Amino acid sequence: MHDVYDLIIIGGGPGGIGAVVEAKELGLEKVLLIEKTENHSHTIRKFYKDKKRVDKDWQGQAVELEGNVAFVDGTKESTLDYFDNLLDDELIDSRFNCEVQKVQKVDDIFNVETNCGTYRSKNVIVSIGRMGKPNKPHYKIPASLRSQVSYNLDKCGNGENILVVGGGDSAVEYACELSDTNEVTLNYRRDDLSRPNPTNQAMIYKYAEDERVCLKLGIDIESVESEHGLLRMNFADGTHELYDRAIYAIGGTTPKDFLKACGITLDELGEPIFDENYESEQKGLYIAGDIAFASGGSIAIALNHGYRIVTHILSKK
């Protein structure tokens, strides 16, 4: 059993980082963190704008940290720096650019098959995000317009007339940031913006008051067409508007196929099934991070998942 880990953690986001730190602090001897990208915290790096505020109490939800990770309010950069320092500990074993393909339990040991080889472990935590597969609109995007439709800020230029679609923190932050160099409209199907945290709510309404962002609330988009190379957004009230670019910030979806390949059973809505200890129906196989709560997004809650799971693993020894 010398080549068997006590715990393998799949995913280098906050839930995975929390779990690997807690495992080290609480005394699990052989632990491995596996991340498919070249570095930890891929969602934060890719989807958070530079200098984005990162709150411990996400969307105003007060969270008491339970474990050994002293996470505090900061920015995208300070959060990444803090996680860098945690993972730079020489006692933490990690594999980056290592993509898990399948997890299979054989004789009470999990075989974790990756493009780097197969690793064996007594316990496994699947801690992956939802943002890797962003939600897409229910209507078809014409092929000729796909280069003008984005799900983050990667392709945005200056001087464009942009429609941001969504009602959460990301949508608000995208709209405000883009307004410095573009004409921006924020569209959300509901009448008010109640989902963003209080700071972002105040910011977007201030931007609207100052006419830096146009708010188009309480109306949904029914379809998109091409008109002279522009996006013609057809709204449910029969009106339409033309835009150079549309950015959809409407959340992400649970990667069902990957969870099934890991041996995790899903409910009728396609969400993973787990108990109060975040243990799936396959004993020794746990869920952490964004996929363990439908709303997603809270770094502090994800860190607590890691602490609770490691504590539960140790209680069974």
N, C-alpha and C positions, 0 to 999 in steps of 0.2 A: 504493500500500500504506500510505498515511499513516493510514488509518482502521483498520488491522489491529493488534490487540494481539499482543504476544509470548506472553502467557499470560492466560487467563481462569480464575478459580477459582470453582467453584460450591459454595457452602456456607461459612458464617461461623463454624464451630466450630473446635476446636483444630487440626485438620488444615489447614483453609483459612487460619486465621490464621498458622500456621507457614509455609505455602507463600508467602503474600504478603509476610511479613517476610523470608524467605530470598531471595525474588526481588529485593526492594529492596536487601538487603545484598550479594548476589552479583552484581548488575549487569544483571538483566533490565530493559529500559528501560520498556516499556509493559505494565502489569499491571493487571487489573481483578478485584476481589472482588465477587461477586454473592450476596446473601443474601435469601431470600424473606420473612423476618420483619423486624420493625422494628429489630432490633439483633443483634449477634453473640452467639454462645454460647447459642442458644435452649434447647438441652437442659439446660445447667447452670442457666439461669434458671428453667425450668419444673419440672424433675424433681428438682433438688437442694433439700433443705430449707435454710432459713436457718442460717448458721453451720456447715453441713456441712463436715467435714474433707475436704480434697482433697489426696491424696498423689501425689507424683511417682512413687513406686514403688507403683503401683496393685496391690492384692491381694498385696502383698509381693514383687512381681516387680521386681527391680532393673533400672532402665533408665538407660543413659548417654546423655545428650543429645548429639547430634552436631552441631547447628547453632548458630545465633546467638540462639536464644530461651532465656533463663536462667530457666526455669520451676522453682519450688521448692514445697515443701510449704506448704499454707496452708488457707484456708477458701473457701467459695463466694464470699464477698464480696471477699477479697483476690485471688482468681484473676480475677474479672471486672474488678477495678480494674487489674490488671496487663495484661490483654488490651486494656482501654480505652486505656491509655497506649501500647501498641504500635500500635494502629490510629489513634490521633490524629495520627500523623505525616502532615504535609501532602503527603508524596510518595506516600502510598498512596491509590489511587483505589478507591472502593467505591460500591455501589448497594444500598440496603436497601429493603425492601418491593418487591422485584423478583423475581418468580418465573419460573424457567426452565421452558419448556414443551417444548423440543425442541433437540437438538444434531445438526447434519447437516454432514458434510464434503463440500465442493465444491471441486474443483481444489486440493487440499492445504490449504484454509483451512476452519476450522470456523465455521459460522453458528450462533450461540447465540441462539435465539429466546426472548424473554421478554415479559411483559406491559408492559415498559418500552420495548420495541423490540428490534431485532436487532443483536447485536454480533458482530464477526468477530475470529478469533484463530488464530495458528499452532499453539497448544497449549491444551489444556483439562484441568483437574483437577476431577474430581467428588469432593467431600469432604462427604458428607452422613451423618447419623447413622441409627441404627436405632430410636431411642426415639420418633421422631415417629409411628411406627405400632406401638404396644405390642402384644405378643403377647396374645391372648385365650384363655380356656380352651377346651378341645375340646368341652365340653358347652354346651348352650343356656342363656342367661340369660333367664328369663321377662320379657316386656315390662314387666309391672307392677313389676319390681324393678330396672330398669336405672338409675334415679336413685340407687339405693343401692349400686351397684357402681362402683368407681373404679379408676383406674390410676396415681393419684398422690394427693397430700394436698389437692388443691384444694377438695373438697366436704366434707371431714371437719369435724364439729362436736365438741362436748364431751358427755360423759356417755353415749356410745354403747358398745354391745358390738360390737367390731370384730374381724373375722378378716382377717389379712394373709396372703396366699398367695405363697410364693416362698422361695428359699433363698440369695439373693445379698445384696450390700451394701445395695441399696435396700430390700429387704424387712426386713432387720434394723433399719436406721435408721428406717424408717417405724414399725415396731412399738415401738421404744424411745421415739421422740418422742411417739407417740400415747398411750403408757401413762401419761403425766403427768395426762391428763384423761379417759381412757377405760379400759374393761376390754378388754384386747387378748390375742388368741391368734395365734400365728404357726404356720402350717401349711406343712410342706414334705414332699414325697413321699419323700425319702430319710431315713435314720436319723440322720444328723448334719449339722451346718452347716459344711461344709468350704470352701465357695466364698467367703465373706466374708473381707476382710483380717483379719490377726491382732487388730487393735484392735477391730473390730466383733465378731469371734468372742468375745473376752473380755467385751465389753459385753453381748451378748445372753445369754450363760450366767450372767452376774452378775445381770442383770434377772430371769432365770428363777429363780435361787437365792433372790432377794429377793421372789419371787412378785409382781413387777411386770408380768411377761409370762408367759403360759402357753404352753408349747411343745407342739405336736402334730406330732411328727415320725414319719417312716416310714409314712405313710398318705396315700393320694391321695383326692381328691374325685371322686365319680362323677357327681353331678348336683346341680342346685339347683332348689328349688321354693319357692313362696310359701306361707307358713303364717301366717295372721292378719297379713299385711303385713310379716312378717319373712322373712329369707333362711333357708330350711331347707337346710343343707349336708349332703348325703348322702355319707357316707364309704365307702370300699371294704370296710371290715370290717363293714358292715351297721349301723353307728351313725349318728346324725344329731345336729346341734346347731343352735340358732337364733341368728342374729346380726342386729343392726341394719344393719350395713354390711360389705361385703367389699372389700378392696383387693388387686388383682392386681399383683404386682411380679415378673413372669416374663419380663422382657426384651422385645426388640423384633424386628421382622422386616425383612429387606432389602426396600426398595421396588422390586420387580422391574420394574413398568411404567415407572417413571421411568428406571431404568437402561437399559432397552431403548430408550426415547425418546431417550436420549443416545447411542445407537449402541454400547452396551457389551454384549458377548455374555456369557451366563450358562451355568454348568455345569448338570448334571442336578439339582443340589440348589437351583438358583436363585441361586447365589453368583456374583459377577462373576469373570471370567477375566482374570488379569494376570500379568506376568512378574516377575522379581526386581527390576526397576526401577519396579514398580507401573504399568507401561504395559499398557493393554488390547490386544486384538487389533487395534484401530484405532490405528495409529501416531500419536503425538501426543496421545492421549487417555488420561488417567491416573486412578487410583483412590487415594484417601487417606482416613484417618480410620477411623471405626468399621466402615464397609462393607468395609474391606480386611482385617479380621481378625474371625473369627466371634464371639470372646468379647467384643469391644468394650470400651469403658470407659477405656482408658489414654490420658490426655492426652499423656504423654511420648512414647509410641509414635506417636501421631498427629502430633505436632510433628516427629518424625524422618522420617515419611513426606514431609512438606513439603520438608525439607532434601534428602532423597535424590532426590526428583523434580526439583526445581529444578536440582540438580547434574547430573542426567542430561540435562535439556533443554540446559543450557549446554555439556555435552560434545559435543553434536551440532552445535553452531554452527561 
